[in-house]
Amino acid sequence: MIRRKPTRIELKIADLDEYEAIKKERDAAAKISNKADQILTPEMYSTKSRMEIIHARIGYDPKPLPQPSTLPH
């Protein structure tokens, strides 16, 4: 197998300008999508707290169980 020397990659100003333009477009698109996601989230319409949502998701019922001494005979 023939081994060749590494090729040098030169960075040009036009490449930097293109990179910055694409980066700005992506950032703008990300901000718009984040705002849309925040508007459409169900947490805004729900009165449940974060912990109540988690408990419902995992099936945890934090209500205390009645103790045998407090049950009517």
N, CA, C and O atoms as a printed pandas DataFrame, in Angstrom:
     atom_number atom_name residue_name chain_id  residue_number  x_coord  y_coord  z_coord
0              1         N          MET        A               1    0.850   -1.168    0.000
1              2        CA          MET        A               1    0.000    0.000    0.000
2              3         C          MET        A               1    0.897    1.233    0.000
3              4         O          MET        A               1    1.865    1.316    0.757
4              5         N          ILE        A               2    0.560    2.179   -0.855
5              6        CA          ILE        A               2    1.353    3.398   -0.961
6              7         C          ILE        A               2    0.808    4.414    0.032
7              8         O          ILE        A               2   -0.393    4.682    0.081
8              9         N          ARG        A               3    1.700    4.959    0.805
9             10        CA          ARG        A               3    1.300    5.974    1.779
10            11         C          ARG        A               3    1.616    7.344    1.199
11            12         O          ARG        A               3    2.736    7.599    0.756
12            13         N          ARG        A               4    0.625    8.217    1.205
13            14        CA          ARG        A               4    0.864    9.550    0.675
14            15         C          ARG        A               4    0.903   10.562    1.808
15            16         O          ARG        A               4    0.420   10.295    2.908
16            17         N          LYS        A               5    1.467   11.699    1.538
17            18        CA          LYS        A               5    1.570   12.760    2.532
18            19         C          LYS        A               5    0.195   13.386    2.746
19            20         O          LYS        A               5   -0.629   13.403    1.832
20            21         N          PRO        A               6   -0.054   13.898    3.947
21            22        CA          PRO        A               6   -1.349   14.536    4.209
22            23         C          PRO        A               6   -1.569   15.751    3.304
23            24         O          PRO        A               6   -0.642   16.509    3.022
24            25         N          THR        A               7   -2.800   15.916    2.863
25            26        CA          THR        A               7   -3.150   17.046    2.014
26            27         C          THR        A               7   -3.496   18.231    2.900
27            28         O          THR        A               7   -4.221   18.098    3.886
28            29         N          ARG        A               8   -2.973   19.377    2.538
29            30        CA          ARG        A               8   -3.232   20.585    3.311
30            31         C          ARG        A               8   -4.566   21.188    2.860
31            32         O          ARG        A               8   -4.807   21.357    1.665
32            33         N          ILE        A               9   -5.408   21.501    3.809
33            34        CA          ILE        A               9   -6.694   22.126    3.516
34            35         C          ILE        A               9   -6.582   23.600    3.878
35            36         O          ILE        A               9   -6.261   23.955    5.013
36            37         N          GLU        A              10   -6.850   24.443    2.903
37            38        CA          GLU        A              10   -6.750   25.883    3.129
38            39         C          GLU        A              10   -8.139   26.454    3.357
39            40         O          GLU        A              10   -9.074   26.161    2.612
40            41         N          LEU        A              11   -8.262   27.257    4.377
41            42        CA          LEU        A              11   -9.528   27.892    4.715
42            43         C          LEU        A              11   -9.553   29.281    4.092
43            44         O          LEU        A              11   -8.659   30.093    4.328
44            45         N          LYS        A              12  -10.577   29.544    3.301
45            46        CA          LYS        A              12  -10.679   30.825    2.601
46            47         C          LYS        A              12  -11.712   31.703    3.293
47            48         O          LYS        A              12  -12.563   31.212    4.034
48            49         N          ILE        A              13  -11.629   32.990    3.047
49            50        CA          ILE        A              13  -12.559   33.941    3.658
50            51         C          ILE        A              13  -13.988   33.664    3.196
51            52         O          ILE        A              13  -14.932   33.807    3.973
52            53         N          ALA        A              14  -14.147   33.273    1.951
53            54        CA          ALA        A              14  -15.485   32.961    1.437
54            55         C          ALA        A              14  -16.089   31.781    2.201
55            56         O          ALA        A              14  -17.292   31.755    2.462
56            57         N          ASP        A              15  -15.258   30.817    2.552
57            58        CA          ASP        A              15  -15.738   29.674    3.323
58            59         C          ASP        A              15  -16.204   30.113    4.712
59            60         O          ASP        A              15  -17.232   29.648    5.204
60            61         N          LEU        A              16  -15.444   31.006    5.335
61            62        CA          LEU        A              16  -15.831   31.514    6.657
62            63         C          LEU        A              16  -17.147   32.288    6.585
63            64         O          LEU        A              16  -18.007   32.143    7.453
64            65         N          ASP        A              17  -17.296   33.113    5.543
65            66        CA          ASP        A              17  -18.540   33.873    5.383
66            67         C          ASP        A              17  -19.732   32.944    5.191
67            68         O          ASP        A              17  -20.798   33.158    5.769
68            69         N          GLU        A              18  -19.544   31.917    4.379
69            70        CA          GLU        A              18  -20.620   30.954    4.147
70            71         C          GLU        A              18  -20.982   30.224    5.437
71            72         O          GLU        A              18  -22.160   30.002    5.719
72            73         N          TYR        A              19  -19.969   29.851    6.219
73            74        CA          TYR        A              19  -20.205   29.167    7.496
74            75         C          TYR        A              19  -20.999   30.055    8.448
75            76         O          TYR        A              19  -21.955   29.600    9.077
76            77         N          GLU        A              20  -20.605   31.316    8.553
77            78        CA          GLU        A              20  -21.302   32.234    9.460
78            79         C          GLU        A              20  -22.753   32.441    9.027
79            80         O          GLU        A              20  -23.643   32.512    9.874
80            81         N          ALA        A              21  -23.001   32.538    7.717
81            82        CA          ALA        A              21  -24.367   32.724    7.224
82            83         C          ALA        A              21  -25.231   31.507    7.549
83            84         O          ALA        A              21  -26.369   31.653    7.994
84            85         N          ILE        A              22  -24.699   30.324    7.332
85            86        CA          ILE        A              22  -25.451   29.098    7.623
86            87         C          ILE        A              22  -25.705   28.969    9.120
87            88         O          ILE        A              22  -26.784   28.551    9.541
88            89         N          LYS        A              23  -24.704   29.330    9.919
89            90        CA          LYS        A              23  -24.848   29.254   11.375
90            91         C          LYS        A              23  -25.957   30.197   11.861
91            92         O          LYS        A              23  -26.752   29.828   12.725
92            93         N          LYS        A              24  -26.007   31.410   11.305
93            94        CA          LYS        A              24  -27.054   32.360   11.694
94            95         C          LYS        A              24  -28.437   31.845   11.310
95            96         O          LYS        A              24  -29.393   31.986   12.073
96            97         N          GLU        A              25  -28.542   31.243   10.115
97            98        CA          GLU        A              25  -29.826   30.694    9.682
98            99         C          GLU        A              25  -30.290   29.576   10.608
99           100         O          GLU        A              25  -31.464   29.511   10.971
100          101         N          ARG        A              26  -29.377   28.708   10.986
101          102        CA          ARG        A              26  -29.735   27.602   11.886
102          103         C          ARG        A              26  -30.141   28.111   13.257
103          104         O          ARG        A              26  -31.103   27.615   13.845
104          105         N          ASP        A              27  -29.410   29.107   13.778
105          106        CA          ASP        A              27  -29.756   29.666   15.082
106          107         C          ASP        A              27  -31.134   30.316   15.049
107          108         O          ASP        A              27  -31.922   30.160   15.982
108          109         N          ALA        A              28  -31.424   31.048   13.970
109          110        CA          ALA        A              28  -32.728   31.694   13.844
110          111         C          ALA        A              28  -33.837   30.645   13.763
111          112         O          ALA        A              28  -34.885   30.799   14.389
112          113         N          ALA        A              29  -33.610   29.589   13.001
113          114        CA          ALA        A              29  -34.613   28.527   12.884
114          115         C          ALA        A              29  -34.806   27.818   14.221
115          116         O          ALA        A              29  -35.928   27.452   14.572
116          117         N          ALA        A              30  -33.732   27.626   14.961
117          118        CA          ALA        A              30  -33.832   26.964   16.266
118          119         C          ALA        A              30  -34.623   27.828   17.248
119          120         O          ALA        A              30  -35.431   27.308   18.018
120          121         N          LYS        A              31  -34.398   29.131   17.225
121          122        CA          LYS        A              31  -35.135   30.023   18.122
122          123         C          LYS        A              31  -36.625   30.007   17.805
123          124         O          LYS        A              31  -37.461   29.992   18.708
124          125         N          ILE        A              32  -36.948   30.011   16.516
125          126        CA          ILE        A              32  -38.356   29.994   16.115
126          127         C          ILE        A              32  -39.015   28.688   16.546
127          128         O          ILE        A              32  -40.134   28.693   17.058
128          129         N          SER        A              33  -38.320   27.572   16.339
129          130        CA          SER        A              33  -38.911   26.284   16.717
130          131         C          SER        A              33  -39.033   26.159   18.234
131          132         O          SER        A              33  -39.989   25.558   18.725
132          133         N          ASN        A              34  -38.083   26.713   18.980
133          134        CA          ASN        A              34  -38.170   26.671   20.442
134          135         C          ASN        A              34  -39.354   27.492   20.936
135          136         O          ASN        A              34  -40.052   27.085   21.864
136          137         N          LYS        A              35  -39.580   28.642   20.318
137          138        CA          LYS        A              35  -40.722   29.463   20.719
138          139         C          LYS        A              35  -42.027   28.746   20.414
139          140         O          LYS        A              35  -42.961   28.778   21.215
140          141         N          ALA        A              36  -42.091   28.100   19.258
141          142        CA          ALA        A              36  -43.300   27.366   18.888
142          143         C          ALA        A              36  -43.526   26.199   19.834
143          144         O          ALA        A              36  -44.666   25.926   20.211
144          145         N          ASP        A              37  -42.468   25.507   20.225
145          146        CA          ASP        A              37  -42.602   24.392   21.157
146          147         C          ASP        A              37  -43.085   24.873   22.520
147          148         O          ASP        A              37  -43.891   24.203   23.166
148          149         N          GLN        A              38  -42.596   26.027   22.957
149          150        CA          GLN        A              38  -43.007   26.547   24.253
150          151         C          GLN        A              38  -44.474   26.956   24.232
151          152         O          GLN        A              38  -45.173   26.807   25.234
152          153         N          ILE        A              39  -44.942   27.465   23.112
153          154        CA          ILE        A              39  -46.335   27.894   23.013
154          155         C          ILE        A              39  -47.270   26.692   23.037
155          156         O          ILE        A              39  -48.351   26.763   23.621
156          157         N          LEU        A              40  -46.870   25.597   22.414
157          158        CA          LEU        A              40  -47.747   24.445   22.261
158          159         C          LEU        A              40  -47.611   23.398   23.357
159          160         O          LEU        A              40  -48.268   22.359   23.287
160          161         N          THR        A              41  -46.788   23.637   24.357
161          162        CA          THR        A              41  -46.602   22.626   25.391
162          163         C          THR        A              41  -47.850   22.496   26.249
163          164         O          THR        A              41  -48.502   23.499   26.541
164          165         N          PRO        A              42  -48.196   21.281   26.659
165          166        CA          PRO        A              42  -49.398   21.091   27.469
166          167         C          PRO        A              42  -49.233   21.576   28.907
167          168         O          PRO        A              42  -50.232   21.739   29.607
168          169         N          GLU        A              43  -47.997   21.813   29.371
169          170        CA          GLU        A              43  -47.811   22.256   30.751
170          171         C          GLU        A              43  -48.432   23.627   30.981
171          172         O          GLU        A              43  -48.855   23.940   32.094
172          173         N          MET        A              44  -48.488   24.439   29.942
173          174        CA          MET        A              44  -49.064   25.766   30.115
174          175         C          MET        A              44  -50.560   25.676   30.400
175          176         O          MET        A              44  -51.103   26.502   31.134
176          177         N          TYR        A              45  -51.227   24.679   29.824
177          178        CA          TYR        A              45  -52.656   24.544   29.992
178          179         C          TYR        A              45  -53.018   23.706   31.208
179          180         O          TYR        A              45  -54.180   23.667   31.612
180          181         N          SER        A              46  -52.056   23.053   31.781
181          182        CA          SER        A              46  -52.308   22.174   32.907
182          183         C          SER        A              46  -52.027   22.909   34.209
183          184         O          SER        A              46  -51.133   23.753   34.281
184          185         N          THR        A              47  -52.806   22.577   35.239
185          186        CA          THR        A              47  -52.574   23.182   36.542
186          187         C          THR        A              47  -51.739   22.272   37.430
187          188         O          THR        A              47  -51.444   22.612   38.576
188          189         N          LYS        A              48  -51.358   21.107   36.894
189          190        CA          LYS        A              48  -50.565   20.167   37.676
190          191         C          LYS        A              48  -49.131   20.667   37.807
191          192         O          LYS        A              48  -48.588   21.305   36.905
192          193         N          SER        A              49  -48.543   20.365   38.940
193          194        CA          SER        A              49  -47.148   20.721   39.127
194          195         C          SER        A              49  -46.266   19.702   38.415
195          196         O          SER        A              49  -46.738   18.662   37.956
196          197         N          ARG        A              50  -45.013   20.012   38.335
197          198        CA          ARG        A              50  -44.061   19.123   37.667
198          199         C          ARG        A              50  -44.029   17.758   38.341
199          200         O          ARG        A              50  -44.003   16.728   37.666
200          201         N          MET        A              51  -44.031   17.748   39.668
201          202        CA          MET        A              51  -43.983   16.481   40.400
202          203         C          MET        A              51  -45.264   15.673   40.194
203          204         O          MET        A              51  -45.203   14.448   40.094
204          205         N          GLU        A              52  -46.418   16.333   40.129
205          206        CA          GLU        A              52  -47.665   15.611   39.883
206          207         C          GLU        A              52  -47.663   14.961   38.506
207          208         O          GLU        A              52  -48.172   13.852   38.340
208          209         N          ILE        A              53  -47.096   15.641   37.525
209          210        CA          ILE        A              53  -47.005   15.076   36.174
210          211         C          ILE        A              53  -46.100   13.851   36.180
211          212         O          ILE        A              53  -46.414   12.839   35.554
212          213         N          ILE        A              54  -44.985   13.944   36.884
213          214        CA          ILE        A              54  -44.052   12.812   36.966
214          215         C          ILE        A              54  -44.701   11.646   37.692
215          216         O          ILE        A              54  -44.585   10.504   37.249
216          217         N          HIS        A              55  -45.380   11.914   38.795
217          218        CA          HIS        A              55  -46.046   10.847   39.552
218          219         C          HIS        A              55  -47.105   10.154   38.704
219          220         O          HIS        A              55  -47.235    8.931   38.747
220          221         N          ALA        A              56  -47.857   10.926   37.937
221          222        CA          ALA        A              56  -48.879   10.325   37.073
222          223         C          ALA        A              56  -48.234    9.474   35.991
223          224         O          ALA        A              56  -48.763    8.423   35.629
224          225         N          ARG        A              57  -47.104    9.916   35.478
225          226        CA          ARG        A              57  -46.441    9.182   34.406
226          227         C          ARG        A              57  -45.901    7.850   34.890
227          228         O          ARG        A              57  -45.967    6.859   34.163
228          229         N          ILE        A              58  -45.365    7.806   36.113
229          230        CA          ILE        A              58  -44.777    6.557   36.612
230          231         C          ILE        A              58  -45.769    5.729   37.420
231          232         O          ILE        A              58  -45.450    4.618   37.843
232          233         N          GLY        A              59  -46.968    6.262   37.635
233          234        CA          GLY        A              59  -47.987    5.499   38.346
234          235         C          GLY        A              59  -47.854    5.550   39.857
235          236         O          GLY        A              59  -48.346    4.654   40.543
236          237         N          TYR        A              60  -47.212    6.557   40.384
237          238        CA          TYR        A              60  -47.036    6.700   41.828
238          239         C          TYR        A              60  -48.225    7.459   42.406
239          240         O          TYR        A              60  -48.589    8.523   41.905
240          241         N          ASP        A              61  -48.827    6.914   43.456
241          242        CA          ASP        A              61  -49.938    7.571   44.131
242          243         C          ASP        A              61  -49.459    7.979   45.520
243          244         O          ASP        A              61  -49.353    7.125   46.400
244          245         N          PRO        A              62  -49.169    9.252   45.740
245          246        CA          PRO        A              62  -48.594    9.677   47.022
246          247         C          PRO        A              62  -49.593    9.789   48.168
247          248         O          PRO        A              62  -49.232   10.270   49.242
248          249         N          LYS        A              63  -50.835    9.360   47.971
249          250        CA          LYS        A              63  -51.817    9.430   49.058
250          251         C          LYS        A              63  -51.418    8.453   50.161
251          252         O          LYS        A              63  -51.071    7.308   49.872
252          253         N          PRO        A              64  -51.463    8.888   51.415
253          254        CA          PRO        A              64  -51.076    7.989   52.506
254          255         C          PRO        A              64  -52.107    6.878   52.696
255          256         O          PRO        A              64  -53.312    7.097   52.574
256          257         N          LEU        A              65  -51.614    5.703   52.993
257          258        CA          LEU        A              65  -52.487    4.571   53.274
258          259         C          LEU        A              65  -52.995    4.674   54.703
259          260         O          LEU        A              65  -52.247    5.098   55.584
260          261         N          PRO        A              66  -54.251    4.298   54.964
261          262        CA          PRO        A              66  -54.773    4.375   56.332
262          263         C          PRO        A              66  -54.065    3.363   57.234
263          264         O          PRO        A              66  -53.816    2.224   56.840
264          265         N          GLN        A              67  -53.754    3.797   58.430
265          266        CA          GLN        A              67  -53.100    2.931   59.407
266          267         C          GLN        A              67  -54.159    2.054   60.080
267          268         O          GLN        A              67  -55.306    2.476   60.219
268          269         N          PRO        A              68  -53.794    0.852   60.496
269          270        CA          PRO        A              68  -54.775   -0.043   61.136
270          271         C          PRO        A              68  -55.388    0.555   62.397
271          272         O          PRO        A              68  -56.536    0.250   62.720
272          273         N          SER        A              69  -54.659    1.391   63.111
273          274        CA          SER        A              69  -55.194    1.962   64.349
274          275         C          SER        A              69  -56.240    3.033   64.070
275          276         O          SER        A              69  -57.038    3.347   64.953
276          277         N          THR        A              70  -56.258    3.598   62.878
277          278        CA          THR        A              70  -57.219    4.658   62.569
278          279         C          THR        A              70  -58.437    4.140   61.825
279          280         O          THR        A              70  -59.372    4.901   61.573
280          281         N          LEU        A              71  -58.447    2.855   61.466
281          282        CA          LEU        A              71  -59.591    2.287   60.761
282          283         C          LEU        A              71  -60.746    2.070   61.738
283          284         O          LEU        A              71  -60.520    1.688   62.886
284          285         N          PRO        A              72  -61.987    2.312   61.287
285          286        CA          PRO        A              72  -63.136    2.051   62.174
286          287         C          PRO        A              72  -63.333    0.545   62.353
287          288         O          PRO        A              72  -63.119   -0.227   61.419
288          289         N          HIS        A              73  -63.737    0.135   63.541
289          290        CA          HIS        A              73  -63.920   -1.295   63.856
290          291         C          HIS        A              73  -65.315   -1.713   63.639
291          292         O          HIS        A              73  -65.651   -2.877   63.852
